Every structure is written in structure tokens, then in C-alpha cells.
Amino acid sequence: MALLPSVDPEVCAGRGECLFIAPQVFTIEVDVASVIGSGPDELILEAARACPSQAITVIDAQAGAQVHP
Ligand code: SF4
């Protein structure tokens, strides 16, 4: 799989759980997370599942399907 995450800035609470889990994928500026890179699929999914606001959407780029939430 090639998973692509995105963050809804309107929903993000900005406390950084995603950044803690996958710092190569996410960053936070002005209390809002954004995607800055790629990483292992497992880490991307772990970060998305750990998001308390359900702000992270993950797409399987090959299948063209949403895999989270
Ligand atoms: S885990 Fe979710 S709510 Fe927290 S900073 Fe990341 S995207 Fe925002």
C-alpha cells in the first residue's frame, strides 16, 4: 500500500499526538497539524487512529480508497 494522509485543519486540536507517532510525516504550526512527508504505512495508520479529533484521513493511493476513518 501507499497510504496518503491529510489533516482537516478545522477539526485538528493541535496537541500533537500524530507528530509524536510519526514526526517524519506530520508537523504542527500555529496549533494545527499538517502533512510534511511520507512514512511507513503502519505509522501513518497508527497516527490516524491515535488522533482524538478524527482529523486525519488516510487514502490508499493505489486502490483509490479511503482506509481511515
Ligand atoms: S493527532 Fe489529530 S488533533 Fe492531534 S495534532 Fe494530529 S491531526 Fe491534530
Backbone and ligand atoms as CSV (ligand in chain L), in Angstrom:
chain,resi,resn,atom,element,x,y,z
A,1,MET,N,N,0.840,-1.199,0.000
A,1,MET,CA,C,0.000,0.000,0.000
A,1,MET,C,C,0.870,1.240,0.000
A,2,ALA,N,N,0.324,2.299,-0.527
A,2,ALA,CA,C,0.958,3.610,-0.420
A,2,ALA,C,C,-0.086,4.537,0.174
A,3,LEU,N,N,0.018,4.726,1.469
A,3,LEU,CA,C,-1.014,5.488,2.169
A,3,LEU,C,C,-0.687,6.973,2.194
A,4,LEU,N,N,-1.688,7.780,1.897
A,4,LEU,CA,C,-1.529,9.232,1.888
A,4,LEU,C,C,-2.440,9.834,2.957
A,5,PRO,N,N,-1.850,10.481,3.966
A,5,PRO,CA,C,-2.671,11.112,4.997
A,5,PRO,C,C,-2.958,12.571,4.659
A,6,SER,N,N,-4.042,13.069,5.222
A,6,SER,CA,C,-4.310,14.506,5.163
A,6,SER,C,C,-4.954,14.911,6.480
A,7,VAL,N,N,-4.806,16.174,6.826
A,7,VAL,CA,C,-5.333,16.684,8.091
A,7,VAL,C,C,-6.370,17.763,7.800
A,8,ASP,N,N,-7.526,17.636,8.455
A,8,ASP,CA,C,-8.546,18.680,8.365
A,8,ASP,C,C,-8.213,19.756,9.400
A,9,PRO,N,N,-7.754,20.920,8.969
A,9,PRO,CA,C,-7.327,21.953,9.930
A,9,PRO,C,C,-8.480,22.500,10.761
A,10,GLU,N,N,-9.691,22.330,10.275
A,10,GLU,CA,C,-10.852,22.821,11.026
A,10,GLU,C,C,-11.167,21.922,12.216
A,11,VAL,N,N,-10.682,20.694,12.162
A,11,VAL,CA,C,-11.006,19.709,13.190
A,11,VAL,C,C,-9.822,19.463,14.125
A,12,CYS,N,N,-8.611,19.656,13.633
A,12,CYS,CA,C,-7.398,19.374,14.407
A,12,CYS,C,C,-7.377,20.178,15.704
A,13,ALA,N,N,-7.061,19.454,16.808
A,13,ALA,CA,C,-6.974,20.089,18.119
A,13,ALA,C,C,-5.551,20.555,18.429
A,14,GLY,N,N,-4.597,20.137,17.611
A,14,GLY,CA,C,-3.250,20.672,17.691
A,14,GLY,C,C,-2.404,20.261,18.869
A,15,ARG,N,N,-2.701,19.133,19.464
A,15,ARG,CA,C,-1.892,18.732,20.617
A,15,ARG,C,C,-0.765,17.771,20.260
A,16,GLY,N,N,-0.724,17.305,19.030
A,16,GLY,CA,C,0.494,16.678,18.544
A,16,GLY,C,C,0.645,15.181,18.685
A,17,GLU,N,N,-0.422,14.465,18.920
A,17,GLU,CA,C,-0.277,13.013,19.010
A,17,GLU,C,C,0.285,12.438,17.706
A,18,CYS,N,N,-0.174,12.950,16.587
A,18,CYS,CA,C,0.302,12.449,15.290
A,18,CYS,C,C,1.792,12.741,15.103
A,19,LEU,N,N,2.210,13.897,15.522
A,19,LEU,CA,C,3.616,14.283,15.404
A,19,LEU,C,C,4.491,13.414,16.287
A,20,PHE,N,N,4.003,13.054,17.453
A,20,PHE,CA,C,4.753,12.201,18.362
A,20,PHE,C,C,4.956,10.825,17.736
A,21,ILE,N,N,3.931,10.306,17.073
A,21,ILE,CA,C,3.994,8.960,16.497
A,21,ILE,C,C,4.772,8.953,15.178
A,22,ALA,N,N,4.576,9.941,14.356
A,22,ALA,CA,C,5.190,9.950,13.017
A,22,ALA,C,C,5.746,11.340,12.694
A,23,PRO,N,N,6.875,11.701,13.309
A,23,PRO,CA,C,7.408,13.060,13.109
A,23,PRO,C,C,7.913,13.321,11.699
A,24,GLN,N,N,8.155,12.247,10.932
A,24,GLN,CA,C,8.589,12.458,9.552
A,24,GLN,C,C,7.416,12.741,8.617
A,25,VAL,N,N,6.210,12.547,9.142
A,25,VAL,CA,C,5.012,12.706,8.306
A,25,VAL,C,C,4.246,13.990,8.658
A,26,PHE,N,N,4.191,14.310,9.952
A,26,PHE,CA,C,3.361,15.433,10.400
A,26,PHE,C,C,4.206,16.509,11.076
A,27,THR,N,N,3.729,17.732,11.011
A,27,THR,CA,C,4.305,18.818,11.788
A,27,THR,C,C,3.158,19.663,12.322
A,28,ILE,N,N,3.466,20.555,13.243
A,28,ILE,CA,C,2.453,21.459,13.774
A,28,ILE,C,C,2.964,22.885,13.699
A,29,GLU,N,N,2.147,23.747,13.144
A,29,GLU,CA,C,2.441,25.177,13.138
A,29,GLU,C,C,1.180,25.900,13.563
A,30,VAL,N,N,1.346,26.782,14.501
A,30,VAL,CA,C,0.235,27.585,14.998
A,30,VAL,C,C,-0.940,26.682,15.414
A,31,ASP,N,N,-0.591,25.642,16.161
A,31,ASP,CA,C,-1.579,24.736,16.758
A,31,ASP,C,C,-2.421,23.967,15.752
A,32,VAL,N,N,-1.931,23.818,14.543
A,32,VAL,CA,C,-2.628,22.996,13.550
A,32,VAL,C,C,-1.612,22.076,12.876
A,33,ALA,N,N,-1.962,20.791,12.815
A,33,ALA,CA,C,-1.070,19.822,12.175
A,33,ALA,C,C,-1.221,19.872,10.666
A,34,SER,N,N,-0.129,19.486,9.993
A,34,SER,CA,C,-0.184,19.335,8.541
A,34,SER,C,C,0.783,18.229,8.142
A,35,VAL,N,N,0.644,17.771,6.918
A,35,VAL,CA,C,1.471,16.689,6.404
A,35,VAL,C,C,2.685,17.293,5.719
A,36,ILE,N,N,3.880,16.796,6.112
A,36,ILE,CA,C,5.114,17.320,5.529
A,36,ILE,C,C,5.903,16.262,4.777
A,37,GLY,N,N,5.483,14.998,4.896
A,37,GLY,CA,C,6.262,13.961,4.231
A,37,GLY,C,C,5.532,12.648,4.237
A,38,SER,N,N,6.285,11.601,3.940
A,38,SER,CA,C,5.688,10.272,3.914
A,38,SER,C,C,6.408,9.386,4.918
A,39,GLY,N,N,5.849,8.220,5.129
A,39,GLY,CA,C,6.439,7.294,6.073
A,39,GLY,C,C,5.805,5.940,5.921
A,40,PRO,N,N,6.215,5.000,6.782
A,40,PRO,CA,C,5.653,3.661,6.704
A,40,PRO,C,C,4.130,3.681,6.882
A,41,ASP,N,N,3.463,2.848,6.122
A,41,ASP,CA,C,2.005,2.782,6.202
A,41,ASP,C,C,1.527,2.537,7.630
A,42,GLU,N,N,2.239,1.650,8.358
A,42,GLU,CA,C,1.810,1.302,9.707
A,42,GLU,C,C,1.812,2.533,10.613
A,43,LEU,N,N,2.840,3.381,10.453
A,43,LEU,CA,C,2.924,4.583,11.295
A,43,LEU,C,C,1.843,5.580,10.929
A,44,ILE,N,N,1.564,5.708,9.657
A,44,ILE,CA,C,0.517,6.634,9.219
A,44,ILE,C,C,-0.838,6.208,9.790
A,45,LEU,N,N,-1.116,4.916,9.718
A,45,LEU,CA,C,-2.376,4.424,10.274
A,45,LEU,C,C,-2.413,4.553,11.793
A,46,GLU,N,N,-1.285,4.280,12.449
A,46,GLU,CA,C,-1.238,4.403,13.903
A,46,GLU,C,C,-1.507,5.851,14.324
A,47,ALA,N,N,-0.910,6.787,13.606
A,47,ALA,CA,C,-1.129,8.197,13.923
A,47,ALA,C,C,-2.578,8.595,13.691
A,48,ALA,N,N,-3.142,8.117,12.603
A,48,ALA,CA,C,-4.536,8.465,12.299
A,48,ALA,C,C,-5.478,7.912,13.363
A,49,ARG,N,N,-5.214,6.683,13.782
A,49,ARG,CA,C,-6.069,6.064,14.798
A,49,ARG,C,C,-5.904,6.735,16.156
A,50,ALA,N,N,-4.733,7.316,16.403
A,50,ALA,CA,C,-4.473,7.961,17.694
A,50,ALA,C,C,-5.030,9.380,17.760
A,51,CYS,N,N,-5.439,9.907,16.627
A,51,CYS,CA,C,-5.939,11.289,16.615
A,51,CYS,C,C,-7.259,11.381,17.379
A,52,PRO,N,N,-7.297,12.131,18.463
A,52,PRO,CA,C,-8.512,12.191,19.269
A,52,PRO,C,C,-9.644,12.956,18.596
A,53,SER,N,N,-9.328,13.698,17.555
A,53,SER,CA,C,-10.342,14.513,16.877
A,53,SER,C,C,-10.806,13.907,15.556
A,54,GLN,N,N,-10.248,12.734,15.196
A,54,GLN,CA,C,-10.565,12.144,13.882
A,54,GLN,C,C,-10.291,13.148,12.767
A,55,ALA,N,N,-9.215,13.883,12.909
A,55,ALA,CA,C,-8.895,14.914,11.924
A,55,ALA,C,C,-8.073,14.388,10.758
A,56,ILE,N,N,-7.569,13.146,10.903
A,56,ILE,CA,C,-6.682,12.601,9.872
A,56,ILE,C,C,-7.442,11.624,8.992
A,57,THR,N,N,-7.429,11.887,7.704
A,57,THR,CA,C,-7.993,10.977,6.707
A,57,THR,C,C,-6.835,10.301,5.989
A,58,VAL,N,N,-6.975,8.997,5.749
A,58,VAL,CA,C,-5.920,8.245,5.062
A,58,VAL,C,C,-6.504,7.591,3.820
A,59,ILE,N,N,-5.822,7.825,2.706
A,59,ILE,CA,C,-6.225,7.268,1.416
A,59,ILE,C,C,-5.186,6.243,0.960
A,60,ASP,N,N,-5.647,5.127,0.450
A,60,ASP,CA,C,-4.771,4.169,-0.225
A,60,ASP,C,C,-4.652,4.639,-1.676
A,61,ALA,N,N,-3.495,5.184,-2.017
A,61,ALA,CA,C,-3.334,5.825,-3.323
A,61,ALA,C,C,-3.468,4.828,-4.466
A,62,GLN,N,N,-3.045,3.610,-4.252
A,62,GLN,CA,C,-3.106,2.611,-5.332
A,62,GLN,C,C,-4.539,2.165,-5.587
A,63,ALA,N,N,-5.255,1.928,-4.507
A,63,ALA,CA,C,-6.630,1.437,-4.635
A,63,ALA,C,C,-7.616,2.578,-4.850
A,64,GLY,N,N,-7.185,3.800,-4.519
A,64,GLY,CA,C,-8.082,4.935,-4.629
A,64,GLY,C,C,-9.203,4.877,-3.612
A,65,ALA,N,N,-8.907,4.283,-2.469
A,65,ALA,CA,C,-9.949,4.094,-1.450
A,65,ALA,C,C,-9.530,4.726,-0.133
A,66,GLN,N,N,-10.499,5.217,0.589
A,66,GLN,CA,C,-10.230,5.763,1.912
A,66,GLN,C,C,-10.142,4.603,2.901
A,67,VAL,N,N,-9.068,4.569,3.686
A,67,VAL,CA,C,-8.883,3.470,4.636
A,67,VAL,C,C,-9.027,3.922,6.084
A,68,HIS,N,N,-9.068,5.225,6.319
A,68,HIS,CA,C,-9.338,5.762,7.663
A,68,HIS,C,C,-9.902,7.163,7.535
A,69,PRO,N,N,-10.902,7.534,8.280
A,69,PRO,CA,C,-11.602,6.713,9.282
A,69,PRO,C,C,-12.604,5.793,8.598
L,1,SF4,S1,S,-3.411,13.945,16.390
L,1,SF4,FE1,FE,-5.134,14.868,15.268
L,1,SF4,S2,S,-5.870,16.547,16.555
L,1,SF4,FE2,FE,-3.819,15.979,17.297
L,1,SF4,S3,S,-2.428,17.359,16.204
L,1,SF4,FE3,FE,-2.557,15.480,14.993
L,1,SF4,S4,S,-4.193,15.865,13.500
L,1,SF4,FE4,FE,-4.387,17.405,15.120
